[in-house]
Amino acid sequence: MTLHGAALLVLLGGGVAALAASRSPRLALLLGSAGAGLGGALGGAAVVPFLLGAFHIRLDALSAFFQAALFALSFPAAIYGAGYMRPFLGRRSLPTFVFFFDLLAASVSVAEVPLRGQLP
């Protein structure tokens, strides 16, 4: 059985198990969520080789220049942001702030790199 087939079976099994446990909403939620999480992880693992094999990331001189500028600015911005957000410890969700800051830096980095797609 392929990884993709296993993902489909886990997703369907989680849904059926949730329906079977409908008398206990807590258990149904647990089973359905676990099936969706595990099925999603298996499905993601099944398609990653196809996605990574379809695109090649290559830095040229211009994109390397912009990458250097991005990473040179993201380092002091992270240090400043940590000091700025310190008074909010315990009052705000700082892991969410940090996650989205890192996601922003990674997204800008990917946007600056030319992707060369190849169809199989």
N, C-alpha and C positions, 0 to 999 in steps of 0.2 A: 504494500500500500504506500502511496506517495504521501509526502507531508501535507500536501493540499487536501488529499482525500481524508487524512486523519483530522485535519482542521474542520472540514465539513461535518464529519461524524461527531466530533466533540461539540460543535455548535448545536447540531440537532439533538444530541443526547442531553445537553444542558437545558434546552427548551422543553424536551419531553419530561425530564426529571422535575423541572419547575412546575409543569402542569400536574404531574403526579403528586407533588407535595402541596397542592393548592389549599389544603386544609390548614397548613401552617405557613402563613405568609412570610415569616422570617426565614424558614428553611427554603421556601421556594425562591426567595430573593437571593439567598446564598448560593443555591445550586445553579440558578440561571446566570447569576453574575460570574460564578466560577467557570461555568461552561463558556460564556462569552469571552472572558479574559484569556482562558487557556486556548480556545479556538482562535481568537485573534492573534495570540502570540505564535501559534503554529502556522497560521496563514501568512503572517508577516515574515516568518522564517522561510516559508516556502517561496515567496516571491522576491525576496531580497537578492538572490543570485541573478535573477533575470533583470532586475532593475540596475544592479551595479554593472552587469555585463553590457547593458545597452548604452551606457554613457561613459565617456572618458573625460576626466577633468585634467586640463592641462593649463599651466600658468605660462603666460607670455610676459614680456618685459613690462608692458603697461599694466596688466592685472596684478603683477607682483608689486609694482609701485603702490597701487591702491591698497593691496593687502597689507603692505608695510605700514602705510598711513593708518589704516583701520586698527591694526593691532597695537601700534604705538599710541593711539588715542584711547583705546579701550582699557589699557592697563591703568593709566592715571584716573580715568573715569570710574573704574571699579573701586579704586582706593578712596577716591573722593565720595563715591556713593555709599561705601561702607561707613565712613565717618558721618555722613549726612543722615543715614538711616538709623544710626545707633540710638538716638532718643526714642525711636519707635519700637524698640525691643519690648515684646510682651503686649503691645497695643495693636500692632498690625501684623499681617501675614508676611513676614520678611522672606521666607522661602519662595513665595510667589513672585515677589519683586526680583529676587536674584535669578529665578528661573527665566523670567521674561527678559531680563537684561542680557543673560547669556544667549537666549534664543534670538534676540535682536542682533547681537554681534555675529552669531553664526549665520543668520539669514543674510545680513549684509555681505558677509564674506562669500557666501555661495552666489549671491547675485552679481558679484564682481568678477567671478571666474567664468570664462567662456566654456560652455558645455558643448561637446560634439556628439550628437546623437547618431547612433547607427542602428538601422533596422535590420533584424536578422533575415 
